[in-house]
Amino acid sequence: MPQINKITDNFGAEVSGLELSKPMSQEDIDLVKGLIDQYAVLIIKSGEAVDDESLTRFTSNFGEFHKSITANRMDMTRRLKGDVLSDISNVGKEGDILSREDPRRIQQLANLIWHTDNSFRKPAGLYTFLAARIVPPADGETEFADTRAAYDSLSDEMKAKIADLQVEHSLAHSRFLVGTEKVFDAEEAKRFPATLQPLVRRQELTGRKALYIGSHAWRVVGWNYEDSQALLGELLEISTRPEFVFRHKWTVGDVAMWDNRVSLHRGLPFDDVNHRRDLRR
């Protein structure tokens, strides 16, 4: 029987007792669906490294896959098999630590700023699953922010102001923010043009509203860039206040699952010159 431990009252929960190495029962699938709607972020404690096949099988219970954005990049050597897996690591094919100048390492710098996965796509990202295979001895945690609680904290005036706003989300914009636009090539720009998303989203089952923002969000429709960034920056600052955030320290075997529509996340730096970190998304 799975065990549930809250991380905060309404945001984040640890789940133990799920066997990800085996096909899941419908009862357990329904349990996870209910928990993710309630807590937005789940940390599944499997106790041992989850292989790629098990991770992919588990993920397949919750929707269609997006391909990794690097699946069609000719200038990046993919270490993982299958085009639905993303390599969130500083590790090369032979297990070596990649140079900081490696294109894959450069591209991952955008993971260090607050974002929600695949908001620049149609359809946008629903859930993300991130499995820990190798973790550094210190640092390298992931922080999560609850944009439902952030929305609830807004004044009635602000809620009315943003109620019907649409925002353009762009992968190129997040790359620009961290100065890595040089690894965002012309082909990638064609495959991932900006998409329109509502600034406020409503959870279907709970009815709660949430802010849909992050580093990919760059311009409010009908507004100029400066005014758009001022509003989006204000909402991001509110969403990432300490009372809306928790930090997860990874252990091998952890699988984090989160709802991109109602949360933000960012990775924290570590000594990536001397230590390996291997996460599979």
C-alpha positions in Angstrom: 0.0 0.0 0.0 1.6 3.3 -1.0 2.4 5.8 1.8 1.8 9.5 1.4 3.6 12.2 3.3 2.8 15.9 2.7 5.7 18.2 2.0 3.6 21.3 2.7 -0.1 21.4 3.5 -1.4 21.7 -0.1 1.7 21.6 -2.3 4.1 18.6 -2.8 3.9 15.1 -1.4 6.2 12.2 -1.0 4.9 8.8 -2.2 6.6 5.5 -1.2 5.5 2.0 -1.9 4.9 2.2 -5.6 6.9 -0.4 -7.6 7.9 1.4 -10.8 9.8 -1.6 -12.1 6.5 -3.3 -12.8 3.3 -2.4 -14.7 1.0 -0.3 -12.4 -2.4 -1.4 -11.4 -5.3 0.9 -12.3 -5.9 1.5 -8.6 -2.4 2.9 -8.3 -2.7 4.9 -11.5 -5.9 6.5 -10.2 -4.2 7.2 -6.9 -1.4 9.1 -8.6 -3.8 11.1 -10.7 -5.7 12.1 -7.6 -2.5 13.1 -5.7 -1.1 15.1 -8.6 -4.3 17.1 -8.9 -4.2 17.8 -5.1 -0.5 18.4 -4.5 0.8 19.4 -8.0 4.3 17.9 -7.3 4.9 14.3 -6.2 8.3 12.9 -5.1 8.1 9.1 -5.7 10.6 7.4 -3.5 11.5 4.1 -5.3 14.6 3.4 -3.2 16.7 2.4 -6.3 17.6 3.8 -9.6 14.7 3.6 -12.1 15.8 2.4 -15.5 14.7 4.2 -18.7 12.2 1.5 -19.7 10.5 1.6 -16.4 10.4 5.4 -16.4 8.9 5.4 -19.9 6.3 2.8 -19.0 5.2 4.6 -15.9 5.0 7.9 -17.8 2.8 6.4 -20.5 0.0 5.9 -18.0 -0.7 9.7 -17.9 -0.8 11.0 -21.5 0.9 11.3 -24.8 4.6 11.9 -25.1 6.4 15.0 -26.3 9.7 14.3 -28.1 12.8 15.7 -26.5 13.7 19.1 -28.0 17.1 17.7 -28.8 15.8 14.8 -30.8 16.4 16.4 -34.1 19.6 18.3 -33.2 22.4 17.2 -35.5 25.1 19.1 -33.4 24.3 17.3 -30.2 25.2 13.7 -29.5 22.3 12.0 -27.7 23.4 9.6 -25.0 20.0 8.2 -24.2 18.0 5.9 -26.5 14.5 6.9 -27.6 13.4 10.4 -28.6 11.1 10.9 -25.7 13.9 10.9 -23.1 15.7 14.1 -22.2 19.2 14.0 -20.8 19.4 16.4 -17.8 23.0 15.7 -16.9 26.6 16.7 -17.2 27.6 13.2 -18.3 28.9 12.0 -21.6 28.5 8.7 -23.4 31.5 7.1 -21.6 30.4 8.4 -18.2 32.8 11.3 -18.3 32.0 14.8 -17.1 31.2 17.0 -20.1 33.0 20.3 -20.6 31.0 23.4 -19.7 31.5 24.4 -23.4 29.6 21.4 -24.6 26.4 22.4 -26.5 24.3 20.2 -24.3 25.7 21.7 -21.2 25.1 25.2 -22.5 21.5 24.5 -23.5 20.8 23.3 -20.0 21.7 26.6 -18.4 18.0 27.6 -18.9 17.0 25.0 -16.4 18.5 27.2 -13.7 15.8 29.9 -14.1 12.1 29.6 -13.1 10.1 27.9 -15.9 7.3 25.5 -16.7 8.2 22.7 -19.2 6.9 22.9 -22.8 4.7 25.9 -22.4 6.0 27.0 -25.9 4.4 23.9 -27.5 0.9 23.1 -28.8 -0.3 21.2 -26.9 1.6 22.5 -23.9 3.3 20.3 -21.4 1.0 18.5 -19.0 3.2 16.4 -16.6 7.0 16.1 -16.3 8.7 13.0 -14.9 12.3 13.4 -13.7 14.3 10.4 -12.4 17.5 10.5 -10.5 20.3 8.1 -11.5 23.4 9.8 -10.1 23.4 12.8 -7.7 26.2 15.0 -6.5 27.3 14.8 -2.8 26.0 18.4 -2.3 23.7 21.0 -3.9 22.0 20.4 -7.3 18.5 20.5 -5.7 15.3 21.4 -7.5 12.9 24.0 -6.3 9.2 24.0 -7.0 6.7 26.9 -6.7 2.9 26.7 -6.4 1.3 29.1 -8.8 -2.2 28.2 -7.5 -1.3 29.6 -4.1 0.3 32.6 -5.8 -2.9 33.3 -7.7 -4.9 33.0 -4.5 -2.7 35.7 -2.9 -3.4 38.3 -5.5 -5.6 41.3 -4.9 -9.0 41.3 -6.5 -7.8 44.2 -8.7 -4.9 42.2 -10.1 -7.1 39.1 -10.6 -9.5 41.2 -12.7 -6.6 42.8 -14.6 -5.1 39.5 -15.7 -8.3 37.4 -16.0 -8.5 37.3 -19.8 -4.9 38.0 -20.9 -3.1 35.8 -23.4 0.7 35.5 -23.4 3.2 34.4 -26.0 5.5 31.7 -24.9 8.8 31.2 -26.7 11.7 28.7 -26.3 14.0 31.3 -27.9 13.1 33.8 -25.2 14.3 31.6 -22.3 17.5 30.9 -24.2 17.9 34.7 -24.6 17.5 35.3 -20.9 20.5 33.1 -20.0 22.6 34.2 -23.0 22.5 30.8 -24.7 20.7 31.8 -27.9 23.7 30.7 -29.9 22.8 27.1 -29.3 19.2 27.8 -30.5 19.6 27.1 -34.2 17.4 28.2 -37.1 15.8 24.7 -37.5 14.9 24.7 -33.8 13.3 28.1 -34.2 11.1 26.8 -37.0 10.0 23.7 -35.0 9.2 25.7 -31.9 7.6 29.0 -32.9 6.0 31.1 -30.1 2.5 29.9 -29.0 -0.3 31.6 -27.2 -1.3 30.6 -23.7 -3.8 32.0 -21.1 -2.1 33.8 -18.3 -4.6 32.3 -15.8 -5.4 28.6 -16.0 -8.1 26.6 -14.1 -7.5 23.1 -12.9 -10.3 20.9 -14.3 -10.9 18.7 -11.3 -10.3 21.1 -8.4 -11.5 24.3 -10.1 -8.5 26.2 -8.6 -6.9 28.9 -10.7 -3.2 29.2 -11.3 -0.7 31.6 -13.0 0.8 30.2 -16.1 4.1 32.0 -16.4 7.9 31.4 -16.3 10.9 32.1 -18.5 9.3 31.1 -21.8 6.5 33.7 -21.3 7.7 36.8 -23.0 4.9 39.1 -24.3 1.3 39.8 -23.3 -0.8 39.9 -26.5 -1.5 43.6 -27.4 1.2 44.9 -25.0 4.8 46.0 -25.7 7.7 43.9 -24.4 8.7 46.3 -21.6 5.2 46.4 -20.1 4.7 42.7 -20.6 7.9 41.8 -18.8 7.1 44.2 -15.9 3.8 42.4 -15.3 5.2 38.9 -15.8 8.2 39.7 -13.6 5.9 41.0 -10.8 3.8 37.8 -11.0 6.9 35.6 -11.0 8.3 37.4 -8.0 5.0 36.8 -6.1 4.9 33.1 -7.2 8.4 32.4 -6.0 8.1 33.9 -2.5 9.4 31.5 0.2 5.9 30.6 1.4 5.0 29.2 -2.0 8.3 27.2 -2.6 9.8 24.0 -1.4 13.3 22.6 -2.3 13.8 18.9 -3.1 17.2 17.3 -2.3 17.6 14.4 -4.7 18.5 10.8 -3.7 19.1 8.0 -6.2 15.8 6.5 -7.2 13.7 9.5 -6.7 11.2 10.2 -9.5 9.6 13.7 -9.4 6.3 14.2 -11.2 4.8 17.6 -11.5 1.9 19.4 -13.2 3.4 22.1 -15.4 0.1 24.0 -15.6 0.0 24.9 -11.9 3.7 25.0 -10.9 7.1 26.4 -11.7 10.5 24.8 -11.1 14.2 25.5 -11.4 17.4 23.5 -10.9 20.1 24.8 -8.5 23.8 24.7 -9.3 26.4 22.3 -8.0 30.1 21.6 -8.4 29.6 20.3 -12.0 33.3 20.3 -12.8 34.1 17.6 -10.2 30.9 15.7 -9.7 28.4 14.0 -11.9 24.7 14.5 -11.9 22.5 12.3 -14.1 18.7 12.9 -14.3 16.4 11.4 -16.9 13.3 13.4 -18.0 
